[in-house]
Amino acid sequence: MKQYPIILLCLMATACAKFNSSELLKDQAATANEGITPLLATDDTVTLYSNGYVFPYDQSNGYGSIGSNGLGAWIDTSGFSRVYFYPQTTGSIDVSIVVKAPSNTNTLRVRLDSSGTTYNVVVNQTSSYVTLNVGSFNITSAKYHCLEIKAVTKNGTYLPDVKSVVISSSLGLKYNKSVYRGAPATHLSYSYPGDSSIAWFYTEINVPGGADPLYAYYMTNGFWDGYFGIQVNSPTERRILFSIWSNYDTNDPNEIPADYAVTLVRKGANVVDNQFGNEGSGGQTYLVFPWVTGNTYKMLVHAEASGTHTLFTAWYYAPENSEWRLLAEWDKSKTNGQLLGGLYSFVENFGSNGSDYFKARYGNQWVRTESGNWIEVTQAYFTTTASDAAHQRYDEGAGIESGTMYMYSGGFREVGNSVGVTYTRSSSGSAPSINFSTLP
């Protein structure tokens, strides 16, 4: 990909230049005086595989489906795709589209941000990808934008296959270059007295309406040895999940030796238990439970030393039940009786639906020591799996809202600036009211 300083491009185009040489020198001097480094002009190939999503949903031999070669298997003209990109400044972009039409000639409509400038592009029948000019668009804000691709005609069985869009600009374009199509994971790592012997970890979670798409894991009580939280697993199924890792290093639970086992001690009614792998290995328990947005759920984890083992137990309090209920208790070996530490929460998209928006509010965090002393946790440090090197997504962040900490990711709605920031929520000053003797 060739890159040219924008000032050089202007000089090369003297035949149709907007500025004469004296104006160019004046602009160059002004830029130097202001200490601004001009952005380079680039031709960026923005692939649909990493940046494109089908609407209303990905459907092979229907609305269309996106794979490693981009959009294909597209039949239904009511389906459309959006390709997302993030310019660092405002200005003009020139767009081309890499496309083929093995079935028949068709016309595509390419529009900026679903309601802006529109061009129609005729794609003649061809079995090989070709690059076709679309036109110029004006970018008026430095935030995520999209190019929407929709069929205007329907000739033949299949509509054109679209591999990528090529955007020529000097706007410092950012876009996803990785193979990860899901939204980036976000984490809040909690601050608490490091010398505390923490036996209990309590927190509350509230997922706002419209922020609970498929394949979401809103993890509430994370610690060195496992995690606890709520998930969206399908259009009809939601879960409360509690998992404990084995200290044996493997992604195959069948390889765990007996002396490294994670053993189920007890579980609540209708709770499913099994082993898990592929992200370390260990024991997993979950309850199919139809939690809803807008409700606040209370989550509690306990650790108790048992010789060289630790017993980890999780309970949840749902307003639908108005009582504490047991999820499960696990016996983990090879811990030397270690209690809770490394406390954190996360928001994770475990699917490829990164065009969806994920958000959760985490509040009223407390820890309780072995001796029974409650300590309020009001600070957390934000991190994410997104980065310029590994996963080039910028629609993630955190903040304080209604006395709670929140995290969000995905949806291309908002560009965050939270990495490395420590957030402090207001103190409630009131420890949780829990009768530990009556916990099931």
N, C-alpha and C positions, 0 to 999 in steps of 0.2 A: 504494500500500500504506500503510494507516494504521498509525501507531505511537503507543503510549500508555505512559507510565511505569507500571510494575507497581503502584506505590502508588496511582495513580489508578484502575486497574482494580479494585483491592480496594474502594475507596470506592464505586465505581459499583455494586458487587454487594452492597450492604448487606443485601438481602433474604435472601441465602444466604451471607453472609460467614462465614468461619471465625474472624475476629477481631472484637472490639468496638473502639470508637474508641480507648480507652485503650491497648489492645494495639498498635494501629497506630502510635500516637504513640511508644510505647516502642520498637517495631522501627525506626521512622524515626530516632529519636534514636541508637539503637545503631549503625545504618548510618552516620550522620553522624560519630559518634565514631570508628568504625573507618576512616573515610576511603574507604569502598567506594562506587562509583557503581553504582546499581541498573541492571541490564540492562533494555532496553525490551522490551515485549511486541510481537511482530510476527506477521504472517501471511505466511509465506514459501511461494511457489510453486516447488517443486522439480521441474523438468522431467525426464522420463525421457530426453529427447534428450541432455541434458548429464550426467545423474547415474544413469541406469538402464542395466542390462546384463541380457541374457537368458542363462539357464542351461538346459541344459548349454552351449549356444552359440547365437548369433544365427542364425535359420533362417527365412526367409520361407516362408509356407505350411507351417509346421511348429511349432517351439517358439516362434515369434514373431520379429519383427524390429523394431529401433528405428530410426526416421528422425526427420526434423525435427518431425513431429507426435506423436512418442512411440512407444509400442508398438502394432504392428498386424500383420496377416497371421498371426494366432495361431490355430492349429488344434489342436495336440497338448496335451492337458491335463498331460502329464508335463513340459512346459516351464514355467518360472517366471521372474520378473524380480525384481531387487533394486534398490532406489533408495537411494543412499547420501547421508548428511548428517553434519555434524560439529558437535555442540553444544559450547559453551564451558564449560558447567557442567551440573549435574545438576538434575533436576526433572521436571515433567509436560509432555507435549506433547499437543495435540489434533489429530487428523489427519482430513482429508477427501481424497477421491480424485476427480479429473476424468476422466470416463470416458464412453464411449458403446457401445451394443450394437446395431448395425444389423442383425445376423443374427437374434438371438433373445435372450430373457431368460436370464441366467445368474447364478450366484453366485460371487463371488471371495472368497478368504481372504486377509486382510492380517495379517501377523505381524511382530513386532519381532525383528530379529536372528536370524531363521530358527528360533528355538526359544522365543521369549518369548510375551508376551500376544498373543492371536489374536482377530480379529473376522471374521465373515462379512458380506459386503455384497451384497445383491441388486441387480443391474443390469437394470432393465427395458428391453425393446427400445426403442431410440431411435436416430435417425440424427444427432442433435446431441449435443455434449458436455454433460454435466450434472455438477454437483458434489454428491457424496454423502458424508454423514458416515460415518466409520469408527469412531472412538472415541478414548479416551485411553490413553497409554502412559507408563510411568515410566522415565526415563533415569537410570541409576545411575552412569554414568561419562562423563567428558568426553573422548571419543574418537570415531572413526568408528562409526556405527551404520547399519543398513539396515532398510527396510521391504520385506518379501518379499511378492510378489503372485502368487497361484496360483489356478487355476480349480478350483472344487469340483464344478461341473456342466458338462455339454457338451450344450447344446441348439442345433441348427443347425450350419452349417458352420464359422463363425468365432466365436471367443471375443471378449469385449469388447476394444475399443481403449482404451488407457490413456495419457493425455496427461501427467498430472502428479499429484503429491500436494501438498496444501496443509497446512503444519504451523504451527499457532498455538502460540507459546511465548514465554517470556522467557529462553531459554537461549543467546541470542547465536548463533543458527544460522549455520553456514558451509556453503556448497555451491557446486558449479561453476555459474557463470553464463555461461561461454564456450561456443564451438562446438567446443572441442577435447575429444574423447572419449578420446584416448590418455593414457597416463601422462606426467607432465612429464619433460622431459630434465633430467639432472643432470650437473655438470661438476666436475672437480678440476683446477685450474690450478697447475702445479708451480713451486716456487721454486728458482732456481739462480743462480749468479753471472752478473749481467747483462752483464759484459764478456767472458764466455767465447766463444770461437769454436767453437761446438758442431758437430761433424761427425757424431756418432753419438748415438742415443737408444734406450735399452734399457729394456724393462719386462716384467713377467710378469702374466698374468691367470689367474684361477681363478673359474669360475662355479659356485656351489653348486647342489646338486640341488634341483629344484623352483623355480628362479629363472630358467628359460630358456624362457619362453613364446614364442609366435609373434611375429614382427615386432620382434625385439630386435636392437639394434646395440650391442655392447660395444666401444667404440672405445678402443684402448690407447695408440697413439702419434699424437697430434695435434700439429700445428705450423702455422706461418703459412701454408704452401703446400698442406697436404693432411692426410690422416689414414689410419690403418691399424687394422684390428681384425677382430672376428669377429661373425657375424650368424646369426640364425634366420630363414630366408626362407619356409619352408613346413613342413608336417608331415614332409616327407621330404627337405628340402634345407637345408643350412647352408653358410656361405661364410666364407672369409678374404678381406677386401677391402682394396684399396689405391687411393686416389684422389688426384689432383693437380689443383688449380684452375689455370685460365688467369688471367692478370692482366687479361684483357679483361673488362669489366663487362657481362655478359649472362647470361640464363638459357637461351639457345638456343645450343648448341654450333656450330650451322651458321653463326652470325654471327661466329665468332672469325676474325679476319684471320690470314693465314699467319705474319706476324711475331710474333703472340701465341700461336702454337700450343704445345700440350703434346704431345710426340711420344714414342711408345713406342720404347725402345731395345732392350729384350729382356724376355722373360718366362719363367717356369718352365713345366714340363710341365703340360699340361691347363688352363692359365690362360686365361681369357677376357678379351679387351680390347675396350673400346668407349668412346664418348663419353658424357658425362652432362650434364644440364641441370637447370633448375628450382630450383637452390640455388647460383647461380653455374654455371659450366660448366668442363669440363676433360676429363681422361682418367681412365678407371676400369679397373681390373683386378681380377678375383676368381677364386678357386679354389673349386669345390664340394668341401667337405671336412667329414666327419662328426665334428667336434669334440664332445667329451662333457663333461658337468658333472663336477666333481671333479678333472679333470686340470689341471695347470698348463702353460700355453703361453708360450713365450718369444718376444718380438717385438722386432725390431731394424730401425731405419731409419737410412740414411746419406745425407748431403748432401755433394756435391762441386762446387766452382765450376768452370765451364767457360766462360771469357770472361764474357759478359753473361748466360749461362745458368746453371742449376744442374741437376745430375743427382741425382735422388732415387731411392733403391733400398730395397726392403723384403724382409726375410727372416723366416721363422718357424721355430721349433723345436718340433715336436710330439713328445710321449713315444711316440706310436704309431710314429714314424719313427726316433727316436733320432739325428737329424741336422738340421743347418741346411739349409733349402731356399729357393730363390729364389721370390719371388712375381713381382716385376717391377721394372724400372728405367724411369723417365720422364725426359725432357729438357724442362725448363720454360724458356721464353724470358722476356726482360724482367725478370730477377731481379737483375741486376748482381752475380751470383755470390753472392747471399745464402745463408747456410747455415741451420741450424735455430734456431728461436726460437718463443716463444709456446707452450711445451709444455703439453699438457693431455690428459685422458682424459674420456670421457663415457659415460653410459648413456642410450640413446634407444629409445623405443617408436615405430616408424614406421607403426603401424597405429592402429585405434580400440579396441583391446582393453585399455583402461585399468583394467579390473577385475583384470587379471593382475599378478603381482608380479615385478619385475625387480631383480636384484642381481648385482654383480660385485665381486671382490676384486682390487685392483691392488697389486703389491708389487715390491720389489727394483729400484726405478727408479735408473738411472744414465745420465749423459751422458759423452761422451768428446770431448775437444777435438781440433782438427786436429793438435796436437803430440803426441797420444797420452796425455794426462792424464785418468784416470778421475775423475769427481766424483759422489759419491752424492747422490741427490735424496730427501730425507726429509720435505719439507713440501709441502702443497698446500692451496689455498684453494677452498672449496665455493661453487658458485652453482647456480641452477636456473632453468628457464623459467617455473616456477610463480610466481604473484604474486597479490595481492588485486586488481590492476587487470586483468591479462591472462588468467590461467588459475588459477582458484581451487581448486587442489588442494594438500593439506597432507601427503599421504602420500609424502614424499620426505625424504632425509637422507643422512648419511655418518657415518663413524666409523673407529675402529681395531680390527682384529680379527686375532688370531694374527700380529701383526707386519706386517699389510698394511693399506692404506686400502681402505675399501669404500664403495660408493654403492648406494642402493636407491630405487625409486619404484614407485608403483602398488599395486594390490591392496587399498587402504583398510585395511591392517593396522596401520600405525604412523605416528603424526604426528611429524614431525621438527622439529628446531630447529637446523639446521646452516647456514643461509644466512649467509655472511660469516665463517664459522668457518675458521680455519687448523688443519689437522690435521698432527701430526708422528708418523711411525712410528718404531720403533726402528731403529737403524742395524745393518746386517748386517756392515759393515766389509770385505766381500769383493767386489771387483769381478768382473763376469762373466768367465768363462774362455772366451774366443772366439779361435780362430785365424783372424784376418782374411784371411790369405793363402790359406786353403782354402775360404773362402765361395764358393758357386757363382755 
